[in-house]
Amino acid sequence: MKANHLILGFVVFMLLFGCVGEPSIGNGDSVSEPDAPQAETPDETPQENPGDELPEYISGELIAPEDLTYLGAFRLPGESGGSNWMWSGYAATYYPGGNPNGADDGFPGSLFAVGHDHHQMISEISIPVPVLSSSKNLEELSTAETIQPFADITGGMFGELEIPRAGLQYLPAQGEQETGKLYFSWGQHHEDALNPSFGWSELDLSNPQTAGAWHLGTYSTYTTNDYMFDIPEDWAAANTPGLRLATGRFRDGLWSGRGPALYAMGPYNEGNPPAPGSTLEQVTPLLLYGEHTPGELYVQSDESMALNNFAESDEWSGGAWLTAGEKSAVVLVGTKGIGGAWYGFSNGVEYPVDGVGEAEYPPVPDWPHDARGWWSESIEAQILFFDPADLAAVARGEMETYEPQPYAVMTIDDYLFKPGYNYEEGKMYVLGAAAFDRENGLLYIFERLADYDGKSLVHVWRVA
């Protein structure tokens, strides 16, 4: 009877999310951790919750959480081009030239974003007026429209990915380019080498003219091939000349260090386009909570190099460089592990991670606690605020990459429709990507698995 129950639960789960016959790459699928040189026994000391407390004084040049006004949320459209918005929104970018014939409603432009995790295709959608729903009623929300249906802008260059990670950012024409591009990165949960991860495409999804893939220097792919956003031109000119793209990644379990990484890059400086498989040499580290040996896959770190309140179960999945008049902030969004963190199963059963000696491996618990990975007592959706002046000091070599710390933390659970874990839906992480409309001061953040059928929602804040 127990075996029948497990099989029935698995079949129902796979049918609900359209995963039958597809590779195991969705959020919440079982995660298997190979032995790693620096894996440690999980720290059972409870992690502190930073909450929303702010320093007594925040510089007038910095954007504070109270400068963000919540405007509401909107829903994503139906399926198109062979994909859909289930388990979606892990990478996104704002495009100011999108939807030129749309309504003059204060929300111009469009969003390009990644759809279903198993398909990793891109669609362009309109931006409707977000709706504030005090009752969290999905039926009250407006719905975006498809502008360009889903398409594969990578030309299949990355093959099949297991639990994929992705970044996406639009930039107008740079250097010798004649058109603006969609810059992208793709990776996966387990990287077996320093694989080439970066490329660009045209904005016409039916004819992307893909270029790539390229290596980002000799840096670990566990620190590079996830979130991506643009760097303001004046800051880049002063601190990272010619490097207008920020990219990075946080990989759970210490393999990328003890916090989210960030680099400045500019592929357009090294060819139009750079040759496939080439290494981009013009890279400037801005954040890295550890020390990396060139060419190595793992980042070495200790507690002195950690992000404040770091937990192995954290998941930083999106970012943006916010500006509002003379104010600015670099923000990273994601899912913060709260309380004690452990590697194993969601019901608290721990699983050996060091691979040393005669470890005893516990039996896999019954569904819905059978997904193995990093867990914590609870989770929060958070926005971390970093001072661009600290990143400038890192770029100049005046601060170590692990010295900058967030000057503010904003918890946004109260705005979400479905915060927290959902073991039955395999939901380990709450947030996906972020995208920023700099001209109009609008910040877009994807909430994963918040709509019917596992679709994402998009939340909107105005940056004052």
Secondary structure, 3 states (H helix, E strand, C coil): CHHHHHHHHHHHHHHHCCCCCCCCCCCCCCCCCCCCCCCCCCCCCCCCCCCCCCCCCCCCCECCHHHEEEEEEEECCCCECCECCECCCCCEEEECCCCCCCCCCCCCCEEEEECCCCCCCEEEEECCCCECCCCCCHHHCEECCEEEEEECCCCCCCCCCCCEEEEEEEECCCCCCCCCEEEEEEEECCCCCCCCCEEEECCCCCCCCCEEEEEECCCCHHHCCCCEEECCHHHHHHHCCCCCEEECCCCCCCCCCCCCCEEEECHHHHCCCCCCCCEECCEEEEECCCECCCCCCCCECCHHHCCCCCCCCCEEEEEEEEEECCEEEEEEEEEEEEEEEEEECCCCCECCCCCCCCCCCCCCCCCCCCCCEEEEEEEEEEEEEECHHHHHHHHCCCCCCCCCCCCEEEECHHHCCCCCCEHHHCECCCEEEEEEECCCCEEEEEECCCCHHHECEEEEEEEC
